[in-house]
Amino acid sequence: MNDFSFPFVFQTYGRSADRVLLAAAIVGMRNGDGFFKPPQVLAFFDALRVPRPANIHRDIGLLESANYVRRFGQNWSVTPVGRNVVQEHLQKFDEAELNAYLQGTPGSF
């Protein structure tokens, strides 16, 4: 738990690929099926009003090489290994605020 908002902590967290992994996992959870597309991840960055990754396809490629995400046709999904990494990252955020973002609660952005 901390005194900073989710968007602030998200923007300052780790490397670009780390933020893409977190955003992809959250988008997949919000979609209800675990799948995401790169434009949806970019829209999540925009909704938080934080800078987009310079090259999301490069970041997703790095995550795929690390076995954190996997492609299914035009969709992507976070792998079990990636989910484990995400769970570790998500512990750094305030639980109530994080739940609002995960559920897409109106006004949470």
Secondary structure, DSSP 8 states (H G I E B T S, - for coil): --SS-HHHHHHTSS-HHHHHHHHHHHHHHHHTSSEE-HHHHHHHHHHHT----S-HHHHHHHHHHTTSEEEETTEEEE-HHHHHHHHHHHTTS-HHHHHHHHHT-TT--
